[in-house]
C-alpha cells in the first residue's frame, strides 16, 4: 500500500535528506517556493523550501521499511502523533503538485494587495518621499501606480509597492 509520510529534517538539510533518501530508493517530494528578497536596495529571487524542514516521503508499505528513514543523514525524525506515524492524504500532495509551475515544479506565492483603487496612500521612500496620493492600480508584481497632485493636476506615478503606506487622509 502506497502512503505519503511527513519527514522532519535537520535545520537547512532538506536537500541533503532528499538526496540520501532518493539514493535509498525512496520517492520524495520536496516542494520549493520562489521567494522575492530585497538586498542592498535591489530585488532578487531565491528558491527555498515551501515548508522549511519538511519533506514528503512516498512509501510502499509492503516493500519498503520506514525505520531506516529516521537514521538517514539530514533527517531529524519521521513525524508522528503518539505512536502513529503521520500519514499525509494523497489529495494534499496532488493539490500541492497541481499548484506548482508545470515547467519548473516551483511554487510562487502571490501577495494580495490590501490596497483598493481610490485608497489614500503616502509615499515613504524615493524622490516622492512624504507626498500623499491616491492608489490607482498595481503595475506588476512589486510596482503600483499612484496618482499625485503635482502642479494642480493629478499625475500617475509608478513606484515600488514597498515605498507606500496607507494614509488616513489625502
C-alpha positions in Angstrom: 0.0 0.0 0.0 1.4 3.4 -1.0 1.2 6.2 1.5 2.8 9.6 2.0 4.6 10.3 5.3 5.9 13.6 6.7 9.6 13.8 7.3 11.2 16.4 9.6 14.7 17.3 8.6 17.6 18.8 10.4 18.0 22.6 10.0 18.7 23.6 6.4 19.2 19.9 5.5 16.2 19.4 3.2 18.4 18.9 0.1 20.8 16.5 2.0 17.9 14.4 3.3 16.3 14.4 -0.2 19.5 13.2 -1.9 20.1 10.5 0.7 16.5 9.2 0.7 16.4 9.0 -3.1 19.7 7.1 -3.0 18.0 4.5 -0.8 15.2 4.1 -3.4 12.5 6.2 -1.7 10.2 8.6 -3.7 10.4 12.0 -2.1 8.5 15.2 -2.7 10.2 18.5 -1.8 8.0 21.5 -2.6 10.0 24.6 -3.2 9.0 28.2 -3.5 10.4 31.3 -5.3 11.0 34.0 -2.7 11.5 37.6 -3.6 14.1 39.3 -1.3 15.4 42.8 -1.1 19.2 43.1 -0.9 21.1 46.3 -1.0 18.1 48.1 -2.4 17.6 45.5 -5.2 15.1 42.8 -5.5 16.3 39.3 -6.1 14.7 35.9 -6.2 15.8 32.9 -4.2 14.5 29.4 -4.2 13.7 27.9 -0.8 11.6 25.3 0.8 7.8 25.8 0.8 7.7 24.1 4.2 11.1 24.6 5.9 12.5 21.4 7.4 9.8 19.2 5.9 9.7 16.6 3.1 7.1 14.2 2.0 8.0 10.5 1.6 6.0 8.1 -0.6 6.4 4.6 0.9 5.3 1.3 -0.4 4.5 -0.3 3.0 4.7 -3.9 1.8 8.1 -3.5 0.1 9.9 -0.6 1.9 10.6 -0.1 5.6 10.1 3.3 7.3 12.6 2.6 10.1 15.8 3.3 8.1 14.4 6.7 7.1 14.8 8.1 10.6 18.5 7.2 10.5 19.2 8.8 7.1 21.7 11.7 7.0 19.7 15.0 7.1 16.6 13.5 8.6 15.7 14.5 12.2 12.7 12.3 12.5 9.6 10.8 10.9 6.7 12.9 12.2 4.2 11.1 14.4 1.4 11.8 16.8 1.8 9.4 19.7 2.8 6.1 18.4 1.3 6.6 14.9 3.3 8.0 12.1 1.6 10.9 10.3 0.1 9.8 7.0 -0.5 12.7 4.6 -3.5 12.2 2.3 -2.8 11.7 -1.4 -5.0 14.6 -2.2 -2.8 17.0 -0.3 0.3 16.0 -2.4 -1.8 16.1 -5.6 -3.0 19.6 -4.8 0.5 20.8 -4.0 1.9 19.4 -7.2 -1.1 21.0 -9.2 -0.3 24.4 -7.7 3.3 24.3 -8.7 4.5 25.7 -12.1 4.4 22.9 -14.6 7.8 23.5 -16.2 9.9 24.1 -13.0 7.9 22.5 -10.2 8.3 25.6 -8.2 5.6 27.4 -6.2 5.1 31.2 -6.4 3.2 32.9 -3.6 1.1 35.8 -4.7 0.6 38.6 -2.2 -2.9 40.0 -2.3 -2.6 43.8 -2.1 -4.6 45.3 0.7 -4.9 48.4 -1.4 -8.2 49.2 -3.2 -8.4 51.7 -6.0 -9.1 55.1 -4.5 -7.3 54.4 -1.2 -5.3 57.3 0.2 -1.6 56.5 0.4 1.6 58.2 1.5 4.9 57.6 -0.3 7.7 57.0 2.2 10.8 56.4 0.1 12.4 57.8 -3.0 12.1 61.2 -4.7 8.4 61.5 -3.8 9.0 60.8 -0.1 6.4 62.4 2.1 3.9 63.1 -0.7 0.3 61.8 -0.4 -1.7 60.5 -3.3 -4.4 58.0 -4.4 -3.7 54.4 -5.2 -4.8 53.7 -8.8 -3.7 50.1 -9.6 -1.0 47.5 -9.5 1.7 47.6 -12.2 3.4 44.3 -11.9 4.5 42.1 -9.0 6.1 44.8 -6.9 5.1 48.2 -8.6 2.0 50.3 -8.2 0.5 53.4 -9.9 -0.3 56.3 -7.6 -2.0 59.5 -8.6 -0.2 62.5 -7.2 -1.3 66.1 -7.2 1.5 67.9 -9.0 1.2 71.5 -10.2 -2.6 71.4 -9.8 -3.1 68.2 -11.8 -3.3 64.5 -11.0 -0.3 62.8 -12.4 0.2 58.9 -12.4 3.5 57.9 -10.9 4.9 54.3 -10.9 6.5 53.5 -7.5 7.6 50.4 -5.6 4.9 48.7 -3.6 7.3 48.8 -0.6 7.5 52.5 -0.8 3.8 53.3 0.0 1.7 53.1 3.2 -2.0 53.6 3.7 -2.7 57.2 4.7 -5.7 58.4 6.7 -6.4 61.5 4.6 -5.3 62.8 1.2 
